[in-house]
């Protein structure tokens, strides 16, 4: 057997034995790499006589091509085998039922806030915001509630801790959304038409009170604004929100330091067989406080009370959510009980049915 025959049988056997791509690459380098046996043999051609070079050169070229072809063939075979193995290992039963992906729900407070915002947006109100940690000036003084005013006690205020000598003004957790009236008027001046939904805090806890709850403030300042505009706005809102054609509101004279005159507003309803019906019946439910903005409040916010006047109202979001969706206990709103959330929550994309617009 010649040298070349030995090389051929050695390398073809090694190619055949290579069990994976790495082993095969080793064989290729050993034979055809720069320092591979065949490559070295080819370098020796230079020292041969022309005749010898011709025959040996041709034989070496054939051998190189043969081994190269064997390497390529083996490479494809190894890849096919690897793919087959993978296909045997990894497979999907596309007929299996899908894994359930539990979807969360929209909290009734979020849902109702969206509904309220949509209705007032239709009436030209934009949304204003203020901080939940509020200075006592915005929460009280600017709203005509001076330090010694009894209303400060009625608010069951949470006060922020303050080190002795702290030069910053005292802060509270806002007890209502009314301070946003002041901020909105300071920022935008008059005329203005805003609502301000958000969290408020009072030290109170029973079936209808939680230390944190939600209000939406409304404020309209313009010229020639009267209680008549307030009444129309609130009636229109209730018709759209409670989705009834007829609503009846009862304005009861009341007192708030920041409005004059002031009125608490009840809505006519009935409790037949334990279910609440809005719009008809012999019962009344209080839903909000309201009135004409007090001149002192306008002044505190930098608006001239000799030129401008308007109305304001503050409504409990949680409360109207309970009324609309028949939710009996306020405390459950904030307990994050999954069963409760699944039962009373809304599907994402459950567009408020009121978004269609107002009745006139
Ligand atoms: N801020 C009042 C409250 O929390 C509600 C209110 C707002 C009353 C605006 C009148 C005008 O009870």
Boltz pocket constraint, residues with backbone or C-beta under 6 A from the ligand:
constraints:
  - pocket:
      binder: B
      contacts: [[A, 175], [A, 176], [A, 177], [A, 178], [A, 218], [A, 256], [A, 259], [A, 263], [A, 289], [A, 290], [A, 291], [A, 312], [A, 313], [A, 314], [A, 315]]
      max_distance: 6.0
